[in-house]
Amino acid sequence: MKAGGDVLLALVVQFALLSLLAIGGANAVIPEIQRQAVDLQHWVTDQQFGELFALSQAAPGPNVMIAALIGQQAAGPLGAIIAMAAMCAPTAVLACFVARVFDRYRQRRWLVAIEAGLVPVTVGLFAATALIIARAADRSWVAVAVTAAAFAVTYWTRRNPLIALAAAAAIGLTGLL
């Protein structure tokens, strides 16, 4: 795909803003990445987004690879580089400054309150991510059942989540999904 200036600028703006909201990592803003990439910018379809997300999670390295994969789909190799830089650079700079403040004011009550308040925000963002990905992946009743079973095994047991992943992969290999 040819990388036009408008697409590259949109990648920079979207991923730079999202990087500043990614409390807890890139997975926390997956719902907004999906909304931007699928619904607003039309860089990928909902199914492609689910596949790119799965690839970014399965590949070794940071889960922020979703930015590069979306950038690649939107504007080719240059789009991948720009999206990844926009997703990483603002957060890296901000993290340096925030780390200094945290070290300086570590025992202050207001800082402890901020840290405590960010926990439920992060959990909520991850729950929204799970819902978005499940909606994109579950295209049949069998897929919905597999997702629900994987959630149940992972949430209510102390079993390794890879067991649920292996079972889902086996079901997928049968062609039922």
LUMFI-992397 format. One record per residue: z, x, y of N, C-alpha, C in turn; residue in three letters. Coordinates in nm, 3 decimals, m for minus. Atoms other than C-alpha are relative to their C-alpha. Layout:
REM LUMFI-992397
+---------+---------+---------+---------+---------+---------+---------+---------+---------+-----+
|     n_Z |     n_X |     n_Y |    ca_Z |    ca_X |    ca_Y |     c_Z |     c_X |     c_Y |   r |
+---------+---------+---------+---------+---------+---------+---------+---------+---------+-----+
|       Z |       X |       Y |       Z |       X |       Y |       Z |       X |       Y | ALA |
...
+---------+---------+---------+---------+---------+---------+---------+---------+---------+-----+
***
This chain:
REM LUMFI-992397
+---------+---------+---------+---------+---------+---------+---------+---------+---------+-----+
|     n_Z |     n_X |     n_Y |    ca_Z |    ca_X |    ca_Y |     c_Z |     c_X |     c_Y |   r |
+---------+---------+---------+---------+---------+---------+---------+---------+---------+-----+
|   0.000 |   0.084 |  m0.117 |   0.000 |   0.000 |   0.000 |   0.000 |   0.089 |   0.123 | MET |
|   0.009 |  m0.078 |  m0.123 |  m0.087 |   0.131 |   0.345 |   0.123 |  m0.028 |   0.086 | LYS |
|  m0.123 |   0.011 |  m0.079 |   0.218 |   0.199 |   0.561 |  m0.035 |  m0.019 |   0.147 | ALA |
|   0.021 |   0.027 |  m0.141 |   0.173 |   0.029 |   0.896 |   0.127 |   0.026 |   0.079 | GLY |
|  m0.115 |  m0.029 |  m0.086 |   0.398 |   0.110 |   1.191 |   0.100 |  m0.114 |   0.004 | GLY |
|  m0.091 |   0.115 |  m0.003 |   0.541 |  m0.243 |   1.196 |   0.088 |  m0.005 |  m0.124 | ASP |
|  m0.076 |   0.002 |   0.124 |   0.646 |  m0.222 |   0.832 |   0.103 |   0.113 |  m0.001 | VAL |
|  m0.091 |  m0.114 |  m0.002 |   0.799 |   0.123 |   0.876 |   0.116 |  m0.024 |   0.096 | LEU |
|  m0.105 |   0.032 |  m0.096 |   0.990 |   0.011 |   1.185 |   0.095 |  m0.105 |  m0.057 | LEU |
|  m0.084 |   0.103 |   0.062 |   1.114 |  m0.298 |   0.999 |   0.090 |   0.061 |  m0.107 | ALA |
|  m0.082 |  m0.067 |   0.102 |   1.233 |  m0.077 |   0.712 |   0.115 |   0.076 |   0.064 | LEU |
|  m0.105 |  m0.076 |  m0.069 |   1.424 |   0.150 |   0.953 |   0.107 |  m0.094 |   0.053 | VAL |
|  m0.096 |   0.091 |  m0.063 |   1.586 |  m0.138 |   1.140 |   0.084 |  m0.070 |  m0.107 | VAL |
|  m0.074 |   0.076 |   0.102 |   1.679 |  m0.341 |   0.831 |   0.098 |   0.087 |  m0.077 | GLN |
|  m0.087 |  m0.082 |   0.083 |   1.817 |  m0.058 |   0.622 |   0.105 |   0.074 |   0.081 | PHE |
|  m0.103 |  m0.064 |  m0.084 |   1.996 |   0.116 |   0.910 |   0.113 |  m0.099 |   0.030 | ALA |
|  m0.104 |   0.101 |  m0.024 |   2.178 |  m0.207 |   0.996 |   0.079 |  m0.030 |  m0.127 | LEU |
|  m0.068 |   0.030 |   0.126 |   2.255 |  m0.281 |   0.632 |   0.091 |   0.113 |  m0.044 | LEU |
|  m0.084 |  m0.113 |   0.040 |   2.390 |   0.068 |   0.578 |   0.137 |  m0.007 |   0.066 | SER |
|  m0.128 |   0.010 |  m0.072 |   2.659 |  m0.001 |   0.837 |   0.087 |  m0.114 |  m0.052 | LEU |
|  m0.074 |   0.111 |   0.059 |   2.760 |  m0.318 |   0.652 |   0.037 |   0.023 |  m0.145 | LEU |
|  m0.015 |  m0.026 |   0.143 |   2.764 |  m0.163 |   0.307 |   0.140 |   0.052 |  m0.034 | ALA |
|  m0.137 |  m0.036 |   0.032 |   3.140 |  m0.157 |   0.267 |   0.015 |  m0.003 |  m0.151 | ILE |
|  m0.014 |  m0.006 |   0.144 |   3.198 |  m0.040 |  m0.087 |  m0.127 |   0.046 |  m0.070 | GLY |
|   0.124 |  m0.050 |   0.059 |   2.843 |   0.085 |  m0.143 |  m0.116 |  m0.096 |   0.021 | GLY |
|   0.122 |   0.077 |  m0.023 |   2.488 |  m0.041 |  m0.137 |   0.000 |  m0.135 |  m0.072 | ALA |
|  m0.002 |   0.127 |   0.073 |   2.557 |  m0.311 |  m0.396 |   0.067 |  m0.111 |   0.079 | ASN |
|  m0.067 |   0.102 |  m0.081 |   2.773 |  m0.489 |  m0.140 |  m0.097 |  m0.076 |   0.090 | ALA |
|   0.096 |   0.067 |  m0.088 |   2.467 |  m0.573 |   0.069 |  m0.127 |  m0.043 |  m0.073 | VAL |
|   0.118 |   0.042 |   0.078 |   2.226 |  m0.660 |  m0.213 |  m0.047 |  m0.141 |   0.040 | ILE |
|   0.051 |   0.132 |  m0.040 |   2.218 |  m1.030 |  m0.111 |  m0.082 |   0.004 |   0.129 | PRO |
|   0.076 |  m0.008 |  m0.124 |   2.102 |  m0.937 |   0.237 |  m0.128 |   0.081 |  m0.017 | GLU |
|   0.123 |  m0.074 |   0.030 |   1.856 |  m0.678 |   0.107 |  m0.100 |  m0.094 |  m0.067 | ILE |
|   0.087 |   0.096 |   0.068 |   1.718 |  m0.950 |  m0.120 |  m0.059 |  m0.101 |   0.099 | GLN |
|   0.046 |   0.097 |  m0.099 |   1.697 |  m1.199 |   0.167 |  m0.108 |   0.060 |   0.091 | ARG |
|   0.097 |  m0.066 |  m0.086 |   1.516 |  m0.950 |   0.389 |  m0.130 |   0.031 |  m0.074 | GLN |
|   0.118 |  m0.048 |   0.074 |   1.281 |  m0.809 |   0.123 |  m0.083 |  m0.113 |  m0.060 | ALA |
|   0.071 |   0.110 |   0.067 |   1.194 |  m1.139 |  m0.048 |  m0.032 |  m0.113 |   0.096 | VAL |
|   0.017 |   0.123 |  m0.078 |   1.248 |  m1.429 |   0.190 |  m0.061 |   0.023 |   0.139 | ASP |
|   0.044 |  m0.019 |  m0.138 |   1.185 |  m1.282 |   0.535 |  m0.122 |   0.092 |   0.014 | LEU |
|   0.109 |  m0.098 |  m0.016 |   0.960 |  m0.976 |   0.503 |  m0.111 |  m0.014 |  m0.105 | GLN |
|   0.095 |   0.020 |   0.111 |   0.786 |  m1.072 |   0.175 |  m0.057 |   0.133 |  m0.052 | HIS |
|   0.042 |  m0.128 |   0.056 |   0.775 |  m0.710 |   0.060 |  m0.009 |  m0.008 |  m0.151 | TRP |
|   0.000 |   0.018 |   0.145 |   0.850 |  m0.818 |  m0.299 |   0.030 |  m0.146 |  m0.031 | VAL |
|  m0.036 |   0.135 |   0.045 |   0.886 |  m1.138 |  m0.499 |   0.143 |   0.004 |  m0.053 | THR |
|  m0.135 |   0.008 |   0.053 |   1.220 |  m1.259 |  m0.631 |   0.010 |   0.069 |  m0.135 | ASP |
|   0.000 |  m0.064 |   0.131 |   1.130 |  m1.145 |  m0.982 |  m0.011 |   0.152 |   0.015 | GLN |
|   0.012 |  m0.144 |  m0.023 |   1.018 |  m0.801 |  m0.856 |   0.132 |   0.057 |   0.050 | GLN |
|  m0.127 |  m0.048 |  m0.051 |   1.345 |  m0.770 |  m0.667 |   0.100 |   0.019 |  m0.113 | PHE |
|  m0.090 |  m0.011 |   0.114 |   1.544 |  m0.838 |  m0.983 |  m0.033 |   0.121 |  m0.086 | GLY |
|   0.042 |  m0.114 |   0.081 |   1.341 |  m0.579 |  m1.171 |   0.032 |   0.132 |   0.071 | GLU |
|  m0.031 |  m0.121 |  m0.076 |   1.379 |  m0.320 |  m0.893 |   0.150 |   0.027 |   0.002 | LEU |
|  m0.146 |  m0.016 |   0.003 |   1.753 |  m0.384 |  m0.882 |   0.045 |   0.056 |  m0.134 | PHE |
|  m0.036 |  m0.048 |   0.134 |   1.780 |  m0.337 |  m1.258 |  m0.038 |   0.147 |  m0.016 | ALA |
|   0.045 |  m0.139 |   0.007 |   1.581 |  m0.014 |  m1.233 |   0.092 |   0.092 |   0.080 | LEU |
|  m0.087 |  m0.083 |  m0.084 |   1.800 |   0.116 |  m0.950 |   0.137 |   0.019 |  m0.063 | SER |
|  m0.129 |  m0.010 |   0.067 |   2.112 |   0.049 |  m1.157 |  m0.009 |   0.083 |  m0.128 | GLN |
|   0.016 |  m0.070 |   0.127 |   1.974 |   0.194 |  m1.480 |  m0.030 |   0.148 |   0.019 | ALA |
|   0.038 |  m0.139 |  m0.026 |   1.840 |   0.515 |  m1.326 |   0.123 |   0.082 |   0.036 | ALA |
|  m0.112 |  m0.085 |  m0.040 |   2.075 |   0.808 |  m1.289 |  m0.003 |   0.021 |   0.151 | PRO |
|  m0.008 |  m0.023 |  m0.144 |   2.197 |   0.867 |  m0.937 |   0.068 |  m0.116 |   0.068 | GLY |
|  m0.073 |   0.103 |  m0.076 |   2.338 |   0.652 |  m0.663 |  m0.070 |  m0.136 |  m0.005 | PRO |
|   0.057 |   0.134 |   0.004 |   2.291 |   0.276 |  m0.662 |  m0.077 |  m0.034 |   0.127 | ASN |
|   0.074 |   0.021 |  m0.124 |   2.143 |   0.307 |  m0.313 |  m0.151 |   0.018 |  m0.021 | VAL |
|   0.142 |  m0.017 |   0.028 |   1.810 |   0.380 |  m0.484 |  m0.080 |  m0.128 |   0.020 | MET |
|   0.071 |   0.126 |  m0.025 |   1.726 |   0.013 |  m0.435 |  m0.074 |   0.007 |   0.133 | ILE |
|   0.066 |  m0.013 |  m0.130 |   1.641 |   0.104 |  m0.074 |  m0.133 |   0.072 |  m0.015 | ALA |
|   0.124 |  m0.074 |   0.020 |   1.382 |   0.360 |  m0.183 |  m0.103 |  m0.083 |  m0.076 | ALA |
|   0.094 |   0.081 |   0.078 |   1.231 |   0.120 |  m0.436 |  m0.061 |  m0.112 |   0.084 | LEU |
|   0.054 |   0.104 |  m0.090 |   1.198 |  m0.159 |  m0.178 |  m0.095 |   0.064 |   0.102 | ILE |
|   0.086 |  m0.071 |  m0.094 |   1.057 |   0.090 |   0.073 |  m0.134 |   0.038 |  m0.062 | GLY |
|   0.123 |  m0.034 |   0.072 |   0.804 |   0.206 |  m0.187 |  m0.092 |  m0.121 |  m0.013 | GLN |
|   0.080 |   0.122 |   0.013 |   0.689 |  m0.151 |  m0.247 |  m0.057 |  m0.045 |   0.134 | GLN |
|   0.042 |   0.047 |  m0.133 |   0.668 |  m0.225 |   0.125 |  m0.103 |   0.090 |   0.064 | ALA |
|   0.086 |  m0.091 |  m0.077 |   0.495 |   0.089 |   0.249 |  m0.032 |   0.130 |  m0.072 | ALA |
|   0.037 |  m0.119 |   0.075 |   0.431 |   0.340 |  m0.028 |   0.105 |   0.110 |   0.007 | GLY |
|  m0.097 |  m0.111 |   0.003 |   0.593 |   0.684 |  m0.057 |   0.071 |   0.024 |   0.133 | PRO |
|  m0.063 |  m0.018 |  m0.130 |   0.657 |   0.715 |   0.317 |   0.104 |  m0.109 |   0.024 | LEU |
|  m0.097 |   0.109 |  m0.011 |   0.829 |   0.376 |   0.310 |   0.125 |   0.027 |  m0.081 | GLY |
|  m0.115 |  m0.034 |   0.083 |   1.054 |   0.498 |   0.028 |   0.089 |   0.101 |   0.070 | ALA |
|  m0.076 |  m0.104 |  m0.071 |   1.158 |   0.805 |   0.225 |   0.071 |  m0.057 |   0.122 | ILE |
|  m0.058 |   0.057 |  m0.123 |   1.215 |   0.611 |   0.547 |   0.112 |  m0.098 |  m0.033 | ILE |
|  m0.104 |   0.098 |   0.036 |   1.411 |   0.330 |   0.381 |   0.126 |   0.072 |  m0.050 | ALA |
|  m0.115 |  m0.073 |   0.053 |   1.634 |   0.577 |   0.197 |   0.074 |   0.074 |   0.112 | MET |
|  m0.064 |  m0.070 |  m0.112 |   1.698 |   0.784 |   0.510 |   0.074 |  m0.098 |   0.090 | ALA |
|  m0.063 |   0.101 |  m0.086 |   1.773 |   0.470 |   0.712 |   0.125 |  m0.058 |  m0.065 | ALA |
|  m0.116 |   0.055 |   0.070 |   2.014 |   0.348 |   0.444 |   0.114 |   0.101 |  m0.009 | MET |
|  m0.103 |  m0.102 |   0.020 |   2.200 |   0.680 |   0.414 |   0.051 |   0.063 |   0.130 | CYS |
|  m0.039 |  m0.078 |  m0.118 |   2.203 |   0.850 |   0.757 |   0.106 |  m0.068 |   0.087 | ALA |
|  m0.103 |   0.060 |  m0.086 |   2.395 |   0.596 |   0.971 |   0.137 |  m0.005 |  m0.066 | PRO |
|  m0.127 |   0.008 |   0.072 |   2.663 |   0.551 |   0.706 |   0.064 |   0.138 |  m0.011 | THR |
|  m0.055 |  m0.136 |   0.013 |   2.702 |   0.927 |   0.656 |   0.063 |   0.046 |   0.131 | ALA |
|  m0.054 |  m0.038 |  m0.131 |   2.752 |   0.986 |   1.028 |   0.128 |  m0.079 |   0.029 | VAL |
|  m0.117 |   0.084 |  m0.025 |   2.993 |   0.693 |   1.060 |   0.118 |   0.042 |  m0.090 | LEU |
|  m0.105 |  m0.040 |   0.093 |   3.187 |   0.807 |   0.752 |   0.073 |   0.125 |   0.048 | ALA |
|  m0.064 |  m0.122 |  m0.053 |   3.252 |   1.147 |   0.912 |   0.100 |  m0.035 |   0.109 | CYS |
|  m0.090 |   0.039 |  m0.109 |   3.402 |   0.985 |   1.221 |   0.118 |  m0.082 |  m0.051 | PHE |
|  m0.107 |   0.085 |   0.053 |   3.601 |   0.724 |   1.028 |   0.100 |   0.083 |  m0.080 | VAL |
|  m0.090 |  m0.085 |   0.078 |   3.743 |   0.989 |   0.794 |   0.097 |   0.074 |   0.092 | ALA |
|  m0.089 |  m0.068 |  m0.096 |   3.881 |   1.178 |   1.095 |   0.105 |  m0.094 |   0.055 | ARG |
|  m0.096 |   0.098 |  m0.051 |   4.042 |   0.862 |   1.234 |   0.103 |  m0.034 |  m0.107 | VAL |
|  m0.092 |   0.034 |   0.109 |   4.191 |   0.773 |   0.895 |   0.101 |   0.112 |  m0.022 | PHE |
|  m0.093 |  m0.112 |   0.018 |   4.338 |   1.120 |   0.857 |   0.102 |   0.008 |   0.113 | ASP |
|  m0.088 |  m0.011 |  m0.117 |   4.484 |   1.113 |   1.206 |   0.105 |  m0.111 |   0.005 | ARG |
|  m0.088 |   0.116 |  m0.013 |   4.638 |   0.765 |   1.186 |   0.040 |  m0.059 |  m0.135 | TYR |
|  m0.021 |   0.046 |   0.137 |   4.698 |   0.737 |   0.810 |   0.122 |  m0.092 |  m0.016 | ARG |
|  m0.124 |   0.077 |   0.019 |   5.054 |   0.596 |   0.839 |   0.015 |  m0.119 |   0.095 | GLN |
|  m0.012 |   0.110 |  m0.095 |   4.989 |   0.345 |   1.116 |  m0.021 |  m0.134 |  m0.068 | ARG |
|   0.007 |   0.133 |   0.062 |   5.040 |  m0.021 |   1.029 |  m0.136 |  m0.066 |   0.019 | ARG |
|   0.130 |   0.063 |  m0.026 |   4.713 |  m0.132 |   1.188 |  m0.107 |   0.054 |  m0.094 | TRP |
|   0.098 |  m0.056 |   0.092 |   4.516 |   0.107 |   0.966 |   0.022 |  m0.051 |  m0.142 | LEU |
|  m0.032 |   0.056 |   0.131 |   4.695 |  m0.011 |   0.653 |  m0.049 |  m0.145 |  m0.009 | VAL |
|   0.046 |   0.139 |  m0.003 |   4.615 |  m0.371 |   0.756 |  m0.153 |  m0.008 |  m0.010 | ALA |
|   0.146 |  m0.001 |   0.007 |   4.247 |  m0.288 |   0.807 |  m0.045 |   0.031 |  m0.143 | ILE |
|   0.036 |  m0.034 |   0.139 |   4.226 |  m0.123 |   0.465 |   0.025 |  m0.118 |  m0.094 | GLU |
|  m0.032 |   0.115 |   0.086 |   4.395 |  m0.423 |   0.302 |  m0.098 |  m0.114 |   0.024 | ALA |
|   0.095 |   0.106 |  m0.032 |   4.159 |  m0.662 |   0.481 |  m0.139 |   0.026 |  m0.053 | GLY |
|   0.134 |  m0.032 |   0.050 |   3.849 |  m0.478 |   0.363 |  m0.015 |  m0.024 |  m0.150 | LEU |
|   0.007 |   0.021 |   0.145 |   3.936 |  m0.525 |  m0.005 |  m0.062 |  m0.136 |  m0.033 | VAL |
|   0.063 |   0.128 |   0.036 |   3.862 |  m0.901 |  m0.021 |  m0.143 |  m0.014 |   0.052 | PRO |
|   0.138 |   0.004 |  m0.052 |   3.552 |  m0.854 |   0.195 |  m0.093 |   0.067 |  m0.101 | VAL |
|   0.081 |  m0.072 |   0.097 |   3.418 |  m0.600 |  m0.053 |  m0.016 |  m0.079 |  m0.129 | THR |
|   0.008 |   0.081 |   0.123 |   3.502 |  m0.820 |  m0.353 |  m0.096 |  m0.117 |   0.020 | VAL |
|   0.090 |   0.111 |  m0.029 |   3.326 |  m1.114 |  m0.189 |  m0.146 |   0.042 |   0.006 | GLY |
|   0.138 |  m0.050 |  m0.008 |   3.016 |  m0.907 |  m0.115 |  m0.054 |   0.031 |  m0.140 | LEU |
|   0.044 |  m0.029 |   0.137 |   3.002 |  m0.790 |  m0.477 |  m0.023 |  m0.128 |  m0.079 | PHE |
|   0.020 |   0.129 |   0.068 |   3.041 |  m1.149 |  m0.602 |  m0.133 |  m0.062 |   0.044 | ALA |
|   0.128 |   0.053 |  m0.050 |   2.749 |  m1.255 |  m0.380 |  m0.116 |   0.077 |  m0.063 | ALA |
|   0.104 |  m0.081 |   0.064 |   2.545 |  m0.967 |  m0.524 |  m0.023 |  m0.047 |  m0.143 | THR |
|   0.012 |   0.046 |   0.139 |   2.617 |  m1.082 |  m0.879 |  m0.075 |  m0.133 |  m0.006 | ALA |
|   0.067 |   0.130 |  m0.001 |   2.506 |  m1.436 |  m0.793 |  m0.150 |   0.014 |   0.030 | LEU |
|   0.142 |  m0.020 |  m0.036 |   2.180 |  m1.320 |  m0.629 |  m0.077 |   0.059 |  m0.117 | ILE |
|   0.069 |  m0.065 |   0.112 |   2.090 |  m1.096 |  m0.921 |  m0.012 |  m0.094 |  m0.120 | ILE |
|   0.005 |   0.095 |   0.110 |   2.177 |  m1.361 |  m1.178 |  m0.108 |  m0.105 |   0.026 | ALA |
|   0.103 |   0.099 |  m0.034 |   1.957 |  m1.615 |  m0.996 |  m0.140 |   0.057 |  m0.019 | ARG |
|   0.132 |  m0.062 |   0.012 |   1.665 |  m1.369 |  m0.991 |  m0.035 |   0.027 |  m0.147 | ALA |
|   0.026 |  m0.038 |   0.139 |   1.704 |  m1.272 |  m1.358 |  m0.004 |  m0.118 |  m0.095 | ALA |
|  m0.013 |   0.112 |   0.094 |   1.786 |  m1.606 |  m1.518 |  m0.112 |  m0.102 |   0.020 | ASP |
|   0.117 |   0.087 |  m0.012 |   1.449 |  m1.773 |  m1.561 |  m0.011 |  m0.100 |  m0.115 | ARG |
|   0.001 |   0.095 |   0.111 |   1.536 |  m1.969 |  m1.877 |   0.145 |  m0.031 |  m0.037 | SER |
|  m0.136 |   0.036 |   0.040 |   1.836 |  m2.139 |  m2.035 |   0.063 |   0.109 |  m0.086 | TRP |
|  m0.052 |  m0.109 |   0.082 |   1.868 |  m1.849 |  m2.281 |   0.051 |   0.112 |   0.089 | VAL |
|  m0.042 |  m0.105 |  m0.094 |   1.886 |  m1.600 |  m1.992 |   0.130 |  m0.039 |   0.070 | ALA |
|  m0.124 |   0.048 |  m0.063 |   2.154 |  m1.813 |  m1.823 |   0.116 |   0.016 |  m0.098 | VAL |
|  m0.106 |  m0.012 |   0.101 |   2.354 |  m1.822 |  m2.148 |   0.038 |   0.147 |  m0.023 | ALA |
|  m0.028 |  m0.143 |   0.017 |   2.321 |  m1.444 |  m2.192 |   0.080 |   0.054 |   0.118 | VAL |
|  m0.074 |  m0.043 |  m0.120 |   2.438 |  m1.386 |  m1.833 |   0.143 |  m0.051 |  m0.005 | THR |
|  m0.135 |   0.057 |   0.007 |   2.734 |  m1.620 |  m1.878 |   0.084 |   0.069 |  m0.107 | ALA |
|  m0.073 |  m0.067 |   0.108 |   2.832 |  m1.456 |  m2.208 |   0.036 |   0.143 |   0.040 | ALA |
|  m0.028 |  m0.137 |  m0.044 |   2.802 |  m1.106 |  m2.061 |   0.113 |   0.001 |   0.103 | ALA |
|  m0.108 |   0.011 |  m0.098 |   3.020 |  m1.213 |  m1.768 |   0.133 |  m0.024 |  m0.069 | PHE |
|  m0.125 |   0.035 |   0.069 |   3.280 |  m1.367 |  m2.000 |   0.058 |   0.119 |  m0.076 | ALA |
|  m0.046 |  m0.116 |   0.076 |   3.299 |  m1.061 |  m2.225 |   0.053 |   0.107 |   0.094 | VAL |
|  m0.041 |  m0.105 |  m0.094 |   3.321 |  m0.825 |  m1.929 |   0.126 |  m0.038 |   0.077 | THR |
|  m0.111 |   0.042 |  m0.085 |   3.569 |  m1.029 |  m1.728 |   0.129 |  m0.026 |  m0.078 | TYR |
|  m0.120 |   0.045 |   0.071 |   3.808 |  m1.167 |  m1.991 |   0.043 |   0.088 |  m0.117 | TRP |
|  m0.043 |  m0.090 |   0.107 |   3.821 |  m0.886 |  m2.243 |   0.007 |   0.143 |   0.054 | THR |
|  m0.006 |  m0.141 |  m0.039 |   3.890 |  m0.517 |  m2.228 |  m0.110 |   0.078 |  m0.070 | ARG |
|   0.111 |  m0.065 |   0.069 |   3.572 |  m0.443 |  m2.419 |  m0.088 |   0.074 |   0.101 | ARG |
|   0.091 |  m0.078 |  m0.082 |   3.331 |  m0.188 |  m2.284 |  m0.118 |  m0.088 |   0.043 | ASN |
|   0.112 |   0.083 |  m0.046 |   3.065 |  m0.361 |  m2.066 |  m0.133 |   0.038 |  m0.064 | PRO |
|   0.124 |  m0.040 |   0.065 |   2.799 |  m0.163 |  m2.249 |  m0.027 |  m0.082 |  m0.126 | LEU |
|   0.018 |   0.087 |   0.118 |   2.859 |  m0.388 |  m2.551 |  m0.080 |  m0.124 |   0.042 | ILE |
|   0.072 |   0.118 |  m0.051 |   2.746 |  m0.691 |  m2.347 |  m0.143 |   0.038 |   0.038 | ALA |
|   0.134 |  m0.046 |  m0.038 |   2.453 |  m0.490 |  m2.211 |  m0.087 |   0.021 |  m0.123 | LEU |
|   0.076 |  m0.024 |   0.124 |   2.346 |  m0.383 |  m2.561 |  m0.039 |  m0.133 |  m0.066 | ALA |
|   0.030 |   0.132 |   0.060 |   2.371 |  m0.742 |  m2.689 |  m0.111 |  m0.070 |   0.079 | ALA |
|   0.105 |   0.062 |  m0.083 |   2.163 |  m0.869 |  m2.395 |  m0.134 |   0.068 |  m0.022 | ALA |
|   0.125 |  m0.071 |   0.027 |   1.904 |  m0.598 |  m2.457 |  m0.058 |  m0.040 |  m0.135 | ALA |
|   0.047 |   0.042 |   0.133 |   1.885 |  m0.694 |  m2.825 |  m0.062 |  m0.139 |   0.006 | ALA |
|   0.055 |   0.136 |  m0.015 |   1.831 |  m1.059 |  m2.732 |  m0.134 |   0.006 |   0.074 | ILE |
|   0.124 |  m0.017 |  m0.075 |   1.566 |  m0.951 |  m2.482 |  m0.112 |   0.054 |  m0.087 | GLY |
|   0.101 |  m0.056 |   0.090 |   1.385 |  m0.753 |  m2.750 |  m0.055 |  m0.103 |  m0.097 | LEU |
|   0.048 |   0.106 |   0.091 |   1.360 |  m1.066 |  m2.966 |  m0.104 |  m0.088 |   0.067 | THR |
|   0.098 |   0.081 |  m0.071 |   1.147 |  m1.224 |  m2.697 |   0.053 |  m0.135 |   0.044 | GLY |
|  m0.057 |   0.128 |  m0.039 |   1.386 |  m1.513 |  m2.634 |   0.018 |  m0.013 |   0.151 | LEU |
|  m0.017 |   0.006 |  m0.145 |   1.430 |  m1.420 |  m2.270 |  m0.134 |  m0.011 |   0.062 | LEU |
+---------+---------+---------+---------+---------+---------+---------+---------+---------+-----+
***
